[in-house]
Amino acid sequence: MSSYMLIAQAPDQPADPAAAKKAAPGPLGDPMFIFLMFGMMVVFLFILPARQQRRQQQELQSATKTGAKIITSSGIIGTIVTIKDNEDEITIRSGDTKLRVTRSSIARVLGQDDAEAAKA
């Protein structure tokens, strides 16, 4: 056998086994600590704000009343004509047209339409 083969097959063990156990962590510390910090950063930067935004959107959709001026997610501006409580459907009036859309398509509430609020 050549000496190259013997060197390549030699186990990579330090001379002192105690020195192997006391190996210093990397320059950034323990890798598990870095992984946990990255996970917490993801939670605080992405998951919590998305949860808060979803809660605000649900409150907005449940608080809408007949006569409110809204903007849908597709950009249609209209006034709510009817709301079906047990269904996820509302009817809005935009100009001379009535549209049936889902509650989840409400992007923003602009306020109450004065003429509709007087009727209600």
N, C-alpha and C positions, 0 to 999 in steps of 0.2 A: 504494500500500500504506500501511496505517496504521503508525504507530510502534509500536503494540502488537504487531503481527505480526512486526516486525523484532526486537524485544526477545525475543519468545518463540522465535524461530528462531536467535538468536545462540548460538554454541557457548559452553559453560561452561568456559573455559580461564583459568587465572590469567595474570597479566601476566608472571611470571617462571617458566619451565619448571623451573628447579632447585628452586624452592620447592614445586612439586607433587610432586617425587620425595622430598623430605624431610618429608613430612607426618607429623606426630606420631601415634603409635598412640593408641587410645582410652584412657579412664581405667583400664580393666582390663587393658591390654596388648594383645598381638597376638591376634586372634580365633582363629587356629589353635592357639595355646598353650592357650587356654581350652577349646577343643573337645577337645584331647588330655587335658587334666586331667579333664574330665568323663567321657571314655571310661575312663580309669584308675580313676576313682571307681566307675563301674558295675562294672568287673571285680572290684575289691576288696570291694565291698559286696554284690554279688549272685551273681556267677558262682563265685567261690572257695568261699564257704560252702555253696552248693548242691552243689558237687562233693564237698566233704568229707562232707556229710550223706548223699549217695548212696553213698559208699564205706563209711561206717559201717553203713548199712542192708544193704548186700551182705554185709559181714562178719558181721552179726547173723544173716542168713538162712542163710549157709553154715555157721555154727557151731552151729546148733540140733541137738539130739540127741533120740532117742526118750525120752519121759518128762519132757520139759521143759514147764513151765507157761508158756503164752503168752497174749497178748491180740492178737486180730486187729484190722485197721484198722476193721472194722465193730463192734468192741466185744465180740466173743464171747470169753469166757475158757474155756480148755480145756487139755488135756494132749495132747501129741503121741503118737499110737499107732504110726503107721508113716510112714516117710519113703522115698520112691522116689528113689534117687540120680540116675538118668539122666533123670528127669522133674521138672517143676516143680510137683509135687503132694504134699501131705501129708494125712494123716488125723488129725483131732483128736477127742478125746472130751470132751464137755461135758455133765455129768450123765449121763443115760441115752442120749444121742444121739451118734452118730458123724457127723462132717462131713468132706467132702473139700474142701480149699481149696488155693489156690496158695501157694507160698512167699512171694511178694511181698505177700501179705495180712498177714504177721506184722508187727505194729507194735512189740511189746515182749516180751522174755523175762522172766518173773517169777522163774524158778528151776527147780530139779529137784523133781519130785514124789517123795517118799520111797518110796512103795510101788512106783512104776514104776522108780525107780533101783535098788531091791533086786532086781527081776526081771532087769534088763539086765546 
